[in-house]
Amino acid sequence: MSVKWTAAHLPDLTGRTFVITGATGGIGLVATRELARAGADVVMAVRDPAKGARVADTFGRGRGRIDVRRLDVASLESVRAFADSWTGPLDVLINNAGVMMVPYASTHEGLESQTATNYFGPFALTNALLPHVTDRVVHVASQLHRLGTVRPDDLNWQKREYDPWKAYCDSKLGLLLFSHELQRRLDAVGSPVRSVVAHPGIARTNLVSHVGGVAGWLNGLARPLLNDAEHGGLPTLFAATQEVGGNAYVGPDGIASVRGYPKVRRASRSAREPESAAALWDATVRIVGPDFSFALDRPS
């Protein structure tokens, strides 16, 4: 019988530095706590530093140091400020922050807020911090990427009627395609850095607490069948610390990858399509700007 991997299997992470976005709740909170317990120095990159500090205080004494810094991943200005303030090496960046099925809203930079949080922000942050990353980038995605479509001509929902569900699925497919193209570019320049993806299955967190109607009702009925946040955080921890290859897709090992323990799975065919990934990258750069393109191609 194979060993069910848990946070107890984390290696000694003393001396390694992690940045994790959206670290004040759900699987981000679990990942932060366990990484620090294993000795890592963890930077909680969060919109509300005061809340982040309160959360960090609940972890008790761990072997690693926890630092709280402000970052709103939906704001390119905030992403730039965070990246510009970074000095020294960064072993692992974990793009965990996300929102789900929120009503339409536009950021102060004119980006649709759900796509900005789930896709544009991680794209920009990764590329801005890439010169510092020494090991890997972990993108927290979703099995719902399988229901997404790629619209390079309308990433910012200016031509279509906004659909919160569709925007969420599309943003998660975008994240996987971003990982695919990022790994191709890393390989092309001979970088040892890996881009990997994790998904929590369907975890009982506050991500969908605001959702009403049939979707919210079904989510409530299904809660006993889902991963709790503790198990939902395991694929992220596995992807961030274990020996997995570039573009590995880590999720629960149960039926339909809804719940269970971490295992390298297989993303959808549409998430592994190189032409779509390249087209999406180019379209994204036209929106976020060339300063947030592949950092290793730019002179320092």
N, C-alpha and C positions, 0 to 999 in steps of 0.2 A: 504493500500500500504506500502510495507516494505521500511525502510530508506536506501537510497543509501550511504554507508559508504565512507567518504572522509577523507583527512588529518585534516579537521576541527574537526573530532571526536576523534583525538588523546587525550589520557589522559595527565595529568600533569606528565612529565617524569623527573622532577627535582631530582637530586641525582642518576640517573641511568646512567650507562656507556654502550655505544655501540661501537663495532668495525665494520666497514664496508669496505670491499675490493672493489676496482674498483670504488671509490667514486667521480671521477672527471668528469664523464659524464653520460648521459642517466638516467636510473632509480636509479643508485647509487647516483648521484648528487641530485636528487629529494628527495630520502630517507634521505640523510644526512641533507639537508636543513630543512626538516620538523621535523626531530627528534630534531635538535637543537632548532628550533622554539618552540617546546613543552617543552623545558627545559633540554633535555638530554645532557650529555657530550659525544661527538662523536669523535672517533678517525678515521680519514680517512687514511686507510692503502693502499698506492699507490706506483706505480713504480717511479713516478717523484714527489718528495716532493715540488719542486719549482712550478710545475703546480698545485699541490694540494693547496698550499698556495694562489695562484692567484684565484683559484676557491672559496676557503673559503672566500676570501675578497669580493666576489660578493654577499654573503649572507646577508650582512648588520648585524645589531646588533640583535642577537637572545638571548634567555634567557639562553641557554646552551653554554658550552665551546666547541670549535672545536680545535682539535689537529691533526697535520699532521705528519705521520711517514712513513718511507720507507718500502715497502714490495713488492717483486715480487713473486706472488703466484706460478709462474711456476718454481721457484728455491727452492729446498729443503733447501739449505744453507740459503737463505733469510728467509724462513719460520722459520727455527730454530733460527736465530738471533732475529727475531721479537718476537717469543715466549719467548726466554730466557730473553729478556729485559722487559717482562711484569711483573709488580708487582701489587698486590692488586686484588680485585674482578673485574669481568667483567660480567655484567648482560646479555648482548646479543651479540653474534657474528653473523654477516651477511655475508655469503659467496656469494658476488655479482659479483665479477670480472669474466669476461668471454670473450672468442673470438669465432668467428663463421666462419666456412668454410674457414679457412686460408690454404695456401699452406703448404706442408710438410716442417717442420724444426725440428731440434733436439736441445734441450737445452744443456748447457755445462755439464749437468749430464747425458746426453744420453736419455732424455725423449722426446717423441713426443710432440711438443709444445702445440697443441690444447688440448690434453688430460691432459697434465701437468697443464695447466691453469684452465681448467673446472672441472677436477676431482682429479688428484693426489695432486695438491696444496691444495684444500679445505679439502681433507681427512687428509693430514698432519697437516695443520693449526688447524683444529678442535681438533684433538687428542692432539696436543702439548699444546693448550690453555685450554683444558677441565678442568684441575684442578682448573682453575680460574673462569670458567663459573658458574653462580648462577641460571640463569633462562632458557635460551634456545639458540639453534643454528638454524639459518634460512639459508637454502640453496636455492639459486635462480636457478630454473631449467627451463624447457621448455616443452610445449606440444609436441614438436618433440621427446621427450623421447619415445613416443609411436611407433616411427619408428626405435628405436635402438635395438640392440641385445647385449647379454652378451658374451664376449669371454675371460674368465679368463686365457686361455692359450696364449692370444696374446693382452693383454691390451695396449702394447706399440708399436703396429703396426710393428712388426719385421717379421711376417710370411705372412701377407697379403699385397697386393698392397694398398697403402694409398689412401683413398677416403675422401676428406675434408667434404663432406656432411655426410657420414656415421660416420666419427670420431666425428662430432658434436653430432649427435643423440645418438651415443653410450655413449659419455661422460655424457650427460644429464640423460640417463637411469642409468648410473653408480652412479650419484649423488643421485638419488632417492633410489636406492638399498642400498647405503651407509647410508642414513638416516634411512632406515628400520632396518638395522643391528645395527646401533648406538643406536637407541631407544631400541631395544631388550637388548643390553648390559647395557644400563642405567637402565632399569627396573630390570635386574637381580641383580644389586648391590644396588637397592633401592634408586637410585639417583632421586631427584626431577627435574633434568634438562630435558628439552624436545628438541627433534630434529624435526623440522618442515620444510616444503617445500613451496615455493611460486613460481608462474610463472606469467609473465606480460601479458599473452596473446601474441599477436604479436604487439610489440610496435615500434613506429617510432623513432628509435635511430640510432646512428652511427655504431651499431654492424655489420650491413650488408652493410655498405656504399661502401666497397671494392669489393662486389660481382658483377661480370659481367654476361654476357650470359643471358640465358632464366630466371634463378632464379632472377637475378638483375632486369631484365625487368618486370617480374611479380610483384616483390616487389614494384617497382615504380608505377605500375598501381593500386596496392591494397592500397596504402598509405591512401587514403581518408576513407577506411573502417577499419583502424587499430586504436589501442590505441595510443594517444600521450604519451610522456614520463611522463607527470604529472599523467595520469591515470595508465600507466604501472607501476609506482612506488607504487601504492596503495596496491596491494597484499603483497608486501614486508613489508610495514608499518603495515598492518593488522596482518600479521603472526608474526611480531616482538613485537607487543604490546597488542594484544587482547587475550582473554581466548580461546585458541584452544588446542586440545589434541595433544599428541605426534604423529608424522607422519601425521599431518594434511596437506592437499594439497590445498593451497589457490590460486585461480585464478579468472579472471574476470567472471561475472555472465551471460554474453551474450551467444549467440549461438556459440557452439563449443568452448566456453571459449576464444574467440579471443579478445574481448574487453568488457568493462563494468566496474562494480564496484566489490570489493572483495567479495568472497564467498568461503566457504569450499567446494571443489569439490572432485573428486575421481581420483586418479592416475590409470594408466593402470594395468592390472592384472600382467604383467611381472615385474612391478616396486614393486609389493607387494609379490613377491615369496621368502619365507624365505631361501630355500636351495640355490637359486641363489645369494641372498644377502650375505650369509655366505661364499660361494665359492669365490665371488668377493672380499670380505674383505681379505681373506687369500692370494689370488693372489696379491692384492694390497700391502700388507705388505711385500711380497717377493720382490717387486720392490722398494718401498720407504724405507724399513728397519724397524726393530722391534721398534726402538725408536719412530716411528710415529704410533704405534698401540694404543690400547685403554688405554688412560692415567690413568684411574681410577683403572686399574689392576696392575699398576706398583708402587712399593714403591717410596715415595718422597725422 
